[in-house]
Amino acid sequence: MRNDQSLMPLAQDARKPMFKLKAGDGAIGAHQDSVRRSCDEFESLASCVLARLPD
């Protein structure tokens, strides 16, 4: 997982996960790329965790 420190304050102010930030929350320019990448990485992590859980 990347270090997304620049997204964390925006997410805290917006009171939502950093992978759901929108331009209206202050995630503009390069932050939008970070939001998309964050979403992809969290989805990948969740998939890996779910795959390791017993049935």
C-alpha distance matrix in Angstrom:
0.0 3.8 6.7 8.7 11.7 14.1 13.4 13.8 17.5 18.3 16.9 18.9 21.9 21.8 21.2 18.7 15.1 13.2 12.9 16.7 17.7 20.7 22.7 25.1 22.4 22.1 19.2 21.2 21.0 17.7 16.1 16.9 14.9 11.8 12.8 13.2 9.9 8.3 10.9 10.3 6.7 8.2 11.2 10.0 8.5 11.9 13.8 12.8 13.8 16.9 17.9 18.1 20.2 23.9 26.2
3.8 0.0 3.7 5.9 9.0 11.1 11.1 12.0 15.5 16.3 15.6 17.8 20.5 20.6 20.6 18.5 15.1 12.5 12.6 16.3 16.6 19.3 20.8 23.3 20.7 19.8 16.9 18.6 18.1 14.7 13.4 14.8 12.7 9.5 11.4 12.3 9.1 7.9 11.4 11.3 8.4 10.3 13.5 12.7 11.9 15.0 17.0 16.4 17.4 20.4 21.5 21.8 23.9 27.6 29.8
6.7 3.7 0.0 3.8 5.7 8.4 9.2 9.6 12.7 14.2 14.0 15.6 18.2 19.0 19.1 17.6 14.6 11.9 13.1 16.6 16.2 19.1 20.3 22.4 19.4 18.3 15.9 17.9 17.8 14.5 12.9 15.1 13.7 10.1 12.0 14.0 11.3 9.6 13.2 14.1 11.4 12.5 16.0 15.8 14.6 17.3 19.8 19.3 19.7 22.8 24.3 24.3 26.1 29.8 32.1
8.7 5.9 3.8 0.0 3.8 5.4 5.5 6.6 9.7 10.6 10.6 12.7 15.0 15.5 16.0 14.5 11.8 8.7 10.3 13.4 12.6 15.4 16.5 18.6 15.6 14.5 12.2 14.5 14.8 11.9 9.6 11.9 11.3 7.5 9.0 11.6 9.8 7.8 11.4 13.1 11.3 11.9 15.4 16.0 15.2 17.4 20.1 20.2 20.6 23.2 25.1 25.6 27.0 30.8 32.7
11.7 9.0 5.7 3.8 0.0 3.8 5.4 5.3 7.4 9.4 10.1 11.2 13.3 14.8 15.3 14.8 12.8 10.0 12.6 15.1 13.7 16.5 17.2 18.7 15.5 14.1 12.7 15.1 15.8 13.3 10.9 13.9 13.9 10.4 11.6 14.8 13.4 11.3 14.6 16.7 14.8 15.0 18.6 19.5 18.3 20.2 23.2 23.3 23.2 25.9 28.0 28.2 29.4 33.2 35.2
14.1 11.1 8.4 5.4 3.8 0.0 3.8 5.7 6.5 7.4 9.3 11.0 12.1 13.4 14.9 14.4 13.0 9.7 12.3 14.2 12.0 14.1 14.2 15.8 12.8 10.9 9.5 11.6 12.4 10.4 8.0 11.3 12.0 9.0 10.3 13.7 13.1 11.6 14.7 17.0 16.0 16.4 19.7 20.9 20.3 22.1 24.9 25.4 25.6 28.0 30.1 30.7 31.9 35.6 37.4
13.4 11.1 9.2 5.5 5.4 3.8 0.0 3.8 5.7 5.3 6.1 8.7 10.1 10.5 11.8 10.8 9.3 6.0 8.7 10.5 8.5 11.1 12.0 13.5 10.3 9.3 7.6 10.6 12.2 10.6 7.2 9.6 10.8 7.7 7.6 11.3 11.4 9.3 11.8 14.6 14.0 13.9 16.9 18.6 18.2 19.5 22.4 23.3 23.4 25.5 27.8 28.6 29.5 33.3 34.8
13.8 12.0 9.6 6.6 5.3 5.7 3.8 0.0 3.8 5.4 5.0 6.1 8.6 9.8 10.1 9.7 8.5 6.4 9.9 11.5 10.1 13.2 14.6 15.3 11.7 11.4 10.7 14.0 15.9 14.3 11.0 13.2 14.4 11.0 10.5 14.1 13.9 11.0 13.3 16.3 15.1 14.2 17.5 19.3 18.1 19.2 22.4 23.2 22.7 24.8 27.5 27.9 28.5 32.2 33.8
17.5 15.5 12.7 9.7 7.4 6.5 5.7 3.8 0.0 3.8 5.4 5.1 6.2 8.5 9.6 10.5 10.6 8.9 12.6 13.3 11.0 13.5 14.2 14.2 10.5 10.0 10.5 13.7 16.0 15.2 11.9 14.4 16.3 13.4 12.8 16.6 16.9 14.4 16.5 19.6 18.8 17.8 21.0 23.0 21.9 22.7 26.1 27.0 26.3 28.4 31.1 31.6 32.0 35.6 37.2
18.3 16.3 14.2 10.6 9.4 7.4 5.3 5.4 3.8 0.0 3.8 5.5 5.2 6.1 8.3 8.8 9.3 7.4 10.7 10.6 7.8 9.8 10.5 10.5 6.8 6.6 7.3 10.7 13.5 13.3 9.8 11.7 14.2 12.0 10.7 14.5 15.6 13.4 14.9 18.3 18.2 17.3 20.1 22.4 21.9 22.5 25.6 26.9 26.6 28.2 31.0 31.9 32.2 35.9 37.1
16.9 15.6 14.0 10.6 10.1 9.3 6.1 5.0 5.4 3.8 0.0 3.8 5.5 5.1 5.7 5.4 5.7 4.9 8.4 8.3 6.7 9.8 11.7 11.6 7.9 9.2 9.1 12.9 15.7 15.2 11.4 12.5 14.8 12.2 10.2 13.7 14.8 12.0 12.9 16.5 16.3 14.8 17.4 20.0 19.3 19.4 22.7 24.2 23.5 25.0 27.9 28.8 28.9 32.5 33.6
18.9 17.8 15.6 12.7 11.2 11.0 8.7 6.1 5.1 5.5 3.8 0.0 3.8 5.5 4.9 6.7 7.9 8.2 11.9 11.6 10.2 13.1 14.7 13.9 10.1 11.4 12.2 15.9 18.8 18.4 14.7 16.2 18.4 15.7 13.9 17.4 18.2 15.2 16.2 19.8 19.2 17.3 20.1 22.7 21.4 21.4 24.9 26.1 25.0 26.6 29.7 30.2 30.1 33.5 34.8
21.9 20.5 18.2 15.0 13.3 12.1 10.1 8.6 6.2 5.2 5.5 3.8 0.0 3.8 5.5 8.1 10.3 10.3 13.7 12.6 10.4 12.2 13.1 11.6 8.1 9.5 11.4 14.8 18.0 18.3 14.8 16.2 19.0 16.9 15.1 18.6 20.0 17.4 18.3 21.9 21.8 20.1 22.7 25.5 24.5 24.5 27.8 29.3 28.4 29.8 32.9 33.6 33.5 36.9 38.0
21.8 20.6 19.0 15.5 14.8 13.4 10.5 9.8 8.5 6.1 5.1 5.5 3.8 0.0 3.8 5.5 8.4 8.9 11.6 9.7 7.7 9.4 11.0 9.3 6.0 8.8 10.3 13.7 17.2 17.8 14.2 14.7 17.7 16.0 13.5 16.7 18.6 16.1 16.3 20.0 20.5 18.7 20.8 23.8 23.3 22.9 26.0 27.9 27.1 28.1 31.2 32.4 32.1 35.4 36.2
21.2 20.6 19.1 16.0 15.3 14.9 11.8 10.1 9.6 8.3 5.7 4.9 5.5 3.8 0.0 3.8 7.1 9.0 11.7 10.1 9.5 12.0 14.3 12.8 9.6 12.4 13.3 17.0 20.2 20.4 16.6 17.0 19.6 17.4 14.7 17.7 19.3 16.3 16.2 19.9 20.0 17.6 19.7 22.8 21.8 21.0 24.4 26.2 25.0 25.9 29.2 30.1 29.5 32.7 33.5
18.7 18.5 17.6 14.5 14.8 14.4 10.8 9.7 10.5 8.8 5.4 6.7 8.1 5.5 3.8 0.0 3.8 6.4 8.3 6.6 7.1 10.1 13.1 12.4 9.5 12.3 12.2 15.9 18.9 18.8 15.0 14.9 17.2 15.1 12.0 14.6 16.2 13.3 12.7 16.4 16.8 14.3 16.1 19.4 18.7 17.8 21.0 23.1 22.1 22.8 26.0 27.2 26.7 30.0 30.7
15.1 15.1 14.6 11.8 12.8 13.0 9.3 8.5 10.6 9.3 5.7 7.9 10.3 8.4 7.1 3.8 0.0 3.8 5.4 5.5 7.0 10.6 13.8 14.1 11.2 13.3 12.1 15.7 18.2 17.3 13.7 13.5 15.1 12.7 9.7 12.0 13.1 9.9 9.4 13.1 13.0 10.6 12.7 15.8 15.0 14.4 17.6 19.5 18.7 19.8 22.8 24.0 23.9 27.3 28.2
13.2 12.5 11.9 8.7 10.0 9.7 6.0 6.4 8.9 7.4 4.9 8.2 10.3 8.9 9.0 6.4 3.8 0.0 3.8 5.4 5.5 9.2 11.9 13.0 10.0 11.1 9.3 12.8 14.9 13.7 10.1 10.3 11.7 9.1 6.5 9.5 10.4 7.4 8.1 11.6 11.6 10.2 12.7 15.3 14.9 15.2 18.2 19.8 19.6 21.1 23.7 24.9 25.4 29.0 30.1
12.9 12.6 13.1 10.3 12.6 12.3 8.7 9.9 12.6 10.7 8.4 11.9 13.7 11.6 11.7 8.3 5.4 3.8 0.0 3.8 5.7 8.9 12.0 13.7 11.6 12.8 10.3 13.2 14.8 13.6 10.5 9.4 10.3 8.4 5.0 6.7 8.1 5.5 4.7 8.5 9.3 8.1 9.8 12.7 13.1 13.2 15.7 17.8 18.1 19.1 21.6 23.2 23.8 27.4 28.2
16.7 16.3 16.6 13.4 15.1 14.2 10.5 11.5 13.3 10.6 8.3 11.6 12.6 9.7 10.1 6.6 5.5 5.4 3.8 0.0 3.8 6.5 10.2 11.2 9.5 11.7 9.8 12.7 15.1 14.9 11.6 10.1 12.0 10.9 7.2 8.7 11.2 9.2 7.6 11.3 12.8 11.3 12.3 15.6 16.2 15.6 18.0 20.5 20.6 21.1 23.8 25.6 25.8 29.2 29.6
17.7 16.6 16.2 12.6 13.7 12.0 8.5 10.1 11.0 7.8 6.7 10.2 10.4 7.7 9.5 7.1 7.0 5.5 5.7 3.8 0.0 3.8 7.0 8.0 6.0 7.9 6.2 9.5 12.3 12.5 9.1 8.1 10.9 9.9 6.7 9.3 11.9 10.3 9.9 13.5 14.8 13.8 15.3 18.3 18.8 18.8 21.3 23.5 23.6 24.5 27.1 28.8 29.2 32.6 33.2
20.7 19.3 19.1 15.4 16.5 14.1 11.1 13.2 13.5 9.8 9.8 13.1 12.2 9.4 12.0 10.1 10.6 9.2 8.9 6.5 3.8 0.0 3.8 5.3 5.3 7.0 5.7 7.7 10.8 12.1 9.4 7.6 11.1 11.3 8.4 10.3 13.5 12.9 12.3 15.4 17.4 16.8 17.9 20.8 21.8 21.8 23.9 26.3 26.7 27.3 29.8 31.8 32.2 35.6 36.0
22.7 20.8 20.3 16.5 17.2 14.2 12.0 14.6 14.2 10.5 11.7 14.7 13.1 11.0 14.3 13.1 13.8 11.9 12.0 10.2 7.0 3.8 0.0 3.8 5.3 5.2 4.7 5.1 8.5 10.9 8.8 7.5 11.3 12.1 10.2 12.2 15.2 15.1 15.1 18.0 19.9 19.8 21.0 23.7 24.8 25.1 27.1 29.4 30.0 30.8 33.1 35.1 35.7 39.1 39.6
25.1 23.3 22.4 18.6 18.7 15.8 13.5 15.3 14.2 10.5 11.6 13.9 11.6 9.3 12.8 12.4 14.1 13.0 13.7 11.2 8.0 5.3 3.8 0.0 3.8 5.4 7.1 8.2 11.9 14.3 11.9 11.1 14.9 15.2 13.0 15.3 18.3 17.7 17.5 20.7 22.4 21.8 23.1 26.0 26.8 26.7 29.0 31.4 31.6 32.3 34.9 36.8 37.0 40.4 40.7
22.4 20.7 19.4 15.6 15.5 12.8 10.3 11.7 10.5 6.8 7.9 10.1 8.1 6.0 9.6 9.5 11.2 10.0 11.6 9.5 6.0 5.3 5.3 3.8 0.0 3.8 5.7 8.4 12.2 13.7 10.6 10.7 14.3 13.6 11.4 14.4 16.9 15.6 15.8 19.3 20.4 19.6 21.3 24.3 24.6 24.6 27.2 29.3 29.3 30.2 33.0 34.5 34.7 38.2 38.8
22.1 19.8 18.3 14.5 14.1 10.9 9.3 11.4 10.0 6.6 9.2 11.4 9.5 8.8 12.4 12.3 13.3 11.1 12.8 11.7 7.9 7.0 5.2 5.4 3.8 0.0 3.8 5.8 9.3 11.0 8.3 9.4 12.9 12.4 11.2 14.3 16.5 15.6 16.6 19.7 20.7 20.5 22.5 25.0 25.4 26.0 28.5 30.3 30.6 31.8 34.3 35.8 36.4 40.0 40.8
19.2 16.9 15.9 12.2 12.7 9.5 7.6 10.7 10.5 7.3 9.1 12.2 11.4 10.3 13.3 12.2 12.1 9.3 10.3 9.8 6.2 5.7 4.7 7.1 5.7 3.8 0.0 3.8 7.0 7.9 4.9 5.7 9.1 8.8 7.7 10.7 12.8 12.4 13.5 16.3 17.4 17.6 19.5 21.8 22.5 23.3 25.6 27.4 28.0 29.3 31.5 33.1 34.0 37.6 38.4
21.2 18.6 17.9 14.5 15.1 11.6 10.6 14.0 13.7 10.7 12.9 15.9 14.8 13.7 17.0 15.9 15.7 12.8 13.2 12.7 9.5 7.7 5.1 8.2 8.4 5.8 3.8 0.0 3.8 6.3 5.3 5.5 8.8 9.8 9.6 11.7 13.9 14.4 15.6 17.9 19.3 20.1 21.7 23.7 24.8 25.9 27.8 29.6 30.6 31.8 33.8 35.6 36.7 40.3 41.1
21.0 18.1 17.8 14.8 15.8 12.4 12.2 15.9 16.0 13.5 15.7 18.8 18.0 17.2 20.2 18.9 18.2 14.9 14.8 15.1 12.3 10.8 8.5 11.9 12.2 9.3 7.0 3.8 0.0 3.8 5.3 5.8 7.5 9.3 10.4 11.8 13.4 14.8 16.3 17.9 19.3 20.7 22.3 23.8 25.2 26.6 28.3 29.8 31.2 32.6 34.2 36.1 37.5 41.1 42.0
17.7 14.7 14.5 11.9 13.3 10.4 10.6 14.3 15.2 13.3 15.2 18.4 18.3 17.8 20.4 18.8 17.3 13.7 13.6 14.9 12.5 12.1 10.9 14.3 13.7 11.0 7.9 6.3 3.8 0.0 3.8 5.4 5.3 6.5 8.8 10.2 10.8 12.4 14.5 15.7 16.6 18.4 20.3 21.3 22.5 24.4 26.0 27.2 28.7 30.4 31.9 33.5 35.1 38.8 40.0
16.1 13.4 12.9 9.6 10.9 8.0 7.2 11.0 11.9 9.8 11.4 14.7 14.8 14.2 16.6 15.0 13.7 10.1 10.5 11.6 9.1 9.4 8.8 11.9 10.6 8.3 4.9 5.3 5.3 3.8 0.0 3.8 5.4 4.9 6.1 8.7 9.7 10.1 12.2 14.2 15.0 16.1 18.2 19.7 20.6 22.1 24.1 25.5 26.5 28.2 30.0 31.5 32.9 36.6 37.7
16.9 14.8 15.1 11.9 13.9 11.3 9.6 13.2 14.4 11.7 12.5 16.2 16.2 14.7 17.0 14.9 13.5 10.3 9.4 10.1 8.1 7.6 7.5 11.1 10.7 9.4 5.7 5.5 5.8 5.4 3.8 0.0 3.8 5.3 5.0 6.3 8.6 9.7 10.6 12.5 14.2 15.3 16.7 18.5 19.9 21.1 22.7 24.5 25.8 27.0 28.8 30.7 32.0 35.6 36.3
14.9 12.7 13.7 11.3 13.9 12.0 10.8 14.4 16.3 14.2 14.8 18.4 19.0 17.7 19.6 17.2 15.1 11.7 10.3 12.0 10.9 11.1 11.3 14.9 14.3 12.9 9.1 8.8 7.5 5.3 5.4 3.8 0.0 3.8 5.4 5.2 6.1 8.5 9.9 10.7 12.2 14.2 15.5 16.6 18.3 20.0 21.3 22.7 24.4 25.8 27.1 29.1 30.7 34.3 35.3
11.8 9.5 10.1 7.5 10.4 9.0 7.7 11.0 13.4 12.0 12.2 15.7 16.9 16.0 17.4 15.1 12.7 9.1 8.4 10.9 9.9 11.3 12.1 15.2 13.6 12.4 8.8 9.8 9.3 6.5 4.9 5.3 3.8 0.0 3.8 5.5 5.0 5.9 8.5 9.8 10.3 12.0 14.1 15.1 16.1 18.0 19.8 20.9 22.2 24.0 25.5 27.0 28.7 32.3 33.6
12.8 11.4 12.0 9.0 11.6 10.3 7.6 10.5 12.8 10.7 10.2 13.9 15.1 13.5 14.7 12.0 9.7 6.5 5.0 7.2 6.7 8.4 10.2 13.0 11.4 11.2 7.7 9.6 10.4 8.8 6.1 5.0 5.4 3.8 0.0 3.8 5.5 5.0 6.2 8.7 9.9 10.5 12.3 14.2 15.2 16.4 18.3 20.0 21.0 22.4 24.3 26.0 27.2 30.8 31.8
13.2 12.3 14.0 11.6 14.8 13.7 11.3 14.1 16.6 14.5 13.7 17.4 18.6 16.7 17.7 14.6 12.0 9.5 6.7 8.7 9.3 10.3 12.2 15.3 14.4 14.3 10.7 11.7 11.8 10.2 8.7 6.3 5.2 5.5 3.8 0.0 3.8 5.4 5.1 6.3 8.7 10.0 10.7 12.4 14.3 15.5 16.7 18.6 20.2 21.2 22.7 24.8 26.3 29.7 30.4
9.9 9.1 11.3 9.8 13.4 13.1 11.4 13.9 16.9 15.6 14.8 18.2 20.0 18.6 19.3 16.2 13.1 10.4 8.1 11.2 11.9 13.5 15.2 18.3 16.9 16.5 12.8 13.9 13.4 10.8 9.7 8.6 6.1 5.0 5.5 3.8 0.0 3.8 5.4 5.1 6.1 8.6 9.9 10.6 12.2 14.2 15.4 16.6 18.4 20.0 21.1 23.0 24.8 28.4 29.5
8.3 7.9 9.6 7.8 11.3 11.6 9.3 11.0 14.4 13.4 12.0 15.2 17.4 16.1 16.3 13.3 9.9 7.4 5.5 9.2 10.3 12.9 15.1 17.7 15.6 15.6 12.4 14.4 14.8 12.4 10.1 9.7 8.5 5.9 5.0 5.4 3.8 0.0 3.8 5.5 5.1 6.1 8.5 9.8 10.5 12.1 14.1 15.4 16.4 18.2 19.9 21.4 22.8 26.5 27.8
10.9 11.4 13.2 11.4 14.6 14.7 11.8 13.3 16.5 14.9 12.9 16.2 18.3 16.3 16.2 12.7 9.4 8.1 4.7 7.6 9.9 12.3 15.1 17.5 15.8 16.6 13.5 15.6 16.3 14.5 12.2 10.6 9.9 8.5 6.2 5.1 5.4 3.8 0.0 3.8 5.5 5.3 6.2 8.6 9.9 10.6 12.3 14.3 15.4 16.4 18.3 20.3 21.4 24.9 25.7
10.3 11.3 14.1 13.1 16.7 17.0 14.6 16.3 19.6 18.3 16.5 19.8 21.9 20.0 19.9 16.4 13.1 11.6 8.5 11.3 13.5 15.4 18.0 20.7 19.3 19.7 16.3 17.9 17.9 15.7 14.2 12.5 10.7 9.8 8.7 6.3 5.1 5.5 3.8 0.0 3.8 5.6 5.2 6.2 8.7 10.0 10.6 12.4 14.4 15.4 16.5 18.8 20.4 23.9 24.7
6.7 8.4 11.4 11.3 14.8 16.0 14.0 15.1 18.8 18.2 16.3 19.2 21.8 20.5 20.0 16.8 13.0 11.6 9.3 12.8 14.8 17.4 19.9 22.4 20.4 20.7 17.4 19.3 19.3 16.6 15.0 14.2 12.2 10.3 9.9 8.7 6.1 5.1 5.5 3.8 0.0 3.8 5.4 5.1 6.1 8.6 9.8 10.6 12.3 14.2 15.3 16.9 18.8 22.4 23.8
8.2 10.3 12.5 11.9 15.0 16.4 13.9 14.2 17.8 17.3 14.8 17.3 20.1 18.7 17.6 14.3 10.6 10.2 8.1 11.3 13.8 16.8 19.8 21.8 19.6 20.5 17.6 20.1 20.7 18.4 16.1 15.3 14.2 12.0 10.5 10.0 8.6 6.1 5.3 5.6 3.8 0.0 3.8 5.4 5.0 6.0 8.5 9.9 10.5 12.1 14.1 15.6 16.8 20.4 21.7
11.2 13.5 16.0 15.4 18.6 19.7 16.9 17.5 21.0 20.1 17.4 20.1 22.7 20.8 19.7 16.1 12.7 12.7 9.8 12.3 15.3 17.9 21.0 23.1 21.3 22.5 19.5 21.7 22.3 20.3 18.2 16.7 15.5 14.1 12.3 10.7 9.9 8.5 6.2 5.2 5.4 3.8 0.0 3.8 5.5 5.1 6.1 8.7 9.9 10.5 12.2 14.5 15.6 19.1 19.8
10.0 12.7 15.8 16.0 19.5 20.9 18.6 19.3 23.0 22.4 20.0 22.7 25.5 23.8 22.8 19.4 15.8 15.3 12.7 15.6 18.3 20.8 23.7 26.0 24.3 25.0 21.8 23.7 23.8 21.3 19.7 18.5 16.6 15.1 14.2 12.4 10.6 9.8 8.6 6.2 5.1 5.4 3.8 0.0 3.8 5.5 5.1 6.3 8.7 10.0 10.6 12.7 14.7 18.1 19.2
8.5 11.9 14.6 15.2 18.3 20.3 18.2 18.1 21.9 21.9 19.3 21.4 24.5 23.3 21.8 18.7 15.0 14.9 13.1 16.2 18.8 21.8 24.8 26.8 24.6 25.4 22.5 24.8 25.2 22.5 20.6 19.9 18.3 16.1 15.2 14.3 12.2 10.5 9.9 8.7 6.1 5.0 5.5 3.8 0.0 3.8 5.4 5.2 6.3 8.7 9.9 11.0 12.8 16.5 18.2
11.9 15.0 17.3 17.4 20.2 22.1 19.5 19.2 22.7 22.5 19.4 21.4 24.5 22.9 21.0 17.8 14.4 15.2 13.2 15.6 18.8 21.8 25.1 26.7 24.6 26.0 23.3 25.9 26.6 24.4 22.1 21.1 20.0 18.0 16.4 15.5 14.2 12.1 10.6 10.0 8.6 6.0 5.1 5.5 3.8 0.0 3.8 5.4 5.1 6.1 8.5 10.0 10.9 14.5 15.7
13.8 17.0 19.8 20.1 23.2 24.9 22.4 22.4 26.1 25.6 22.7 24.9 27.8 26.0 24.4 21.0 17.6 18.2 15.7 18.0 21.3 23.9 27.1 29.0 27.2 28.5 25.6 27.8 28.3 26.0 24.1 22.7 21.3 19.8 18.3 16.7 15.4 14.1 12.3 10.6 9.8 8.5 6.1 5.1 5.4 3.8 0.0 3.8 5.5 5.1 6.1 8.7 10.2 13.4 14.2
12.8 16.4 19.3 20.2 23.3 25.4 23.3 23.2 27.0 26.9 24.2 26.1 29.3 27.9 26.2 23.1 19.5 19.8 17.8 20.5 23.5 26.3 29.4 31.4 29.3 30.3 27.4 29.6 29.8 27.2 25.5 24.5 22.7 20.9 20.0 18.6 16.6 15.4 14.3 12.4 10.6 9.9 8.7 6.3 5.2 5.4 3.8 0.0 3.8 5.5 5.1 6.5 9.0 12.4 14.1
13.8 17.4 19.7 20.6 23.2 25.6 23.4 22.7 26.3 26.6 23.5 25.0 28.4 27.1 25.0 22.1 18.7 19.6 18.1 20.6 23.6 26.7 30.0 31.6 29.3 30.6 28.0 30.6 31.2 28.7 26.5 25.8 24.4 22.2 21.0 20.2 18.4 16.4 15.4 14.4 12.3 10.5 9.9 8.7 6.3 5.1 5.5 3.8 0.0 3.8 5.4 5.3 6.6 10.3 12.4
16.9 20.4 22.8 23.2 25.9 28.0 25.5 24.8 28.4 28.2 25.0 26.6 29.8 28.1 25.9 22.8 19.8 21.1 19.1 21.1 24.5 27.3 30.8 32.3 30.2 31.8 29.3 31.8 32.6 30.4 28.2 27.0 25.8 24.0 22.4 21.2 20.0 18.2 16.4 15.4 14.2 12.1 10.5 10.0 8.7 6.1 5.1 5.5 3.8 0.0 3.8 5.4 5.3 8.6 9.6
17.9 21.5 24.3 25.1 28.0 30.1 27.8 27.5 31.1 31.0 27.9 29.7 32.9 31.2 29.2 26.0 22.8 23.7 21.6 23.8 27.1 29.8 33.1 34.9 33.0 34.3 31.5 33.8 34.2 31.9 30.0 28.8 27.1 25.5 24.3 22.7 21.1 19.9 18.3 16.5 15.3 14.1 12.2 10.6 9.9 8.5 6.1 5.1 5.4 3.8 0.0 3.8 5.7 8.1 9.2
18.1 21.8 24.3 25.6 28.2 30.7 28.6 27.9 31.6 31.9 28.8 30.2 33.6 32.4 30.1 27.2 24.0 24.9 23.2 25.6 28.8 31.8 35.1 36.8 34.5 35.8 33.1 35.6 36.1 33.5 31.5 30.7 29.1 27.0 26.0 24.8 23.0 21.4 20.3 18.8 16.9 15.6 14.5 12.7 11.0 10.0 8.7 6.5 5.3 5.4 3.8 0.0 3.8 6.5 9.1
20.2 23.9 26.1 27.0 29.4 31.9 29.5 28.5 32.0 32.2 28.9 30.1 33.5 32.1 29.5 26.7 23.9 25.4 23.8 25.8 29.2 32.2 35.7 37.0 34.7 36.4 34.0 36.7 37.5 35.1 32.9 32.0 30.7 28.7 27.2 26.3 24.8 22.8 21.4 20.4 18.8 16.8 15.6 14.7 12.8 10.9 10.2 9.0 6.6 5.3 5.7 3.8 0.0 3.8 6.4
23.9 27.6 29.8 30.8 33.2 35.6 33.3 32.2 35.6 35.9 32.5 33.5 36.9 35.4 32.7 30.0 27.3 29.0 27.4 29.2 32.6 35.6 39.1 40.4 38.2 40.0 37.6 40.3 41.1 38.8 36.6 35.6 34.3 32.3 30.8 29.7 28.4 26.5 24.9 23.9 22.4 20.4 19.1 18.1 16.5 14.5 13.4 12.4 10.3 8.6 8.1 6.5 3.8 0.0 3.8
26.2 29.8 32.1 32.7 35.2 37.4 34.8 33.8 37.2 37.1 33.6 34.8 38.0 36.2 33.5 30.7 28.2 30.1 28.2 29.6 33.2 36.0 39.6 40.7 38.8 40.8 38.4 41.1 42.0 40.0 37.7 36.3 35.3 33.6 31.8 30.4 29.5 27.8 25.7 24.7 23.8 21.7 19.8 19.2 18.2 15.7 14.2 14.1 12.4 9.6 9.2 9.1 6.4 3.8 0.0
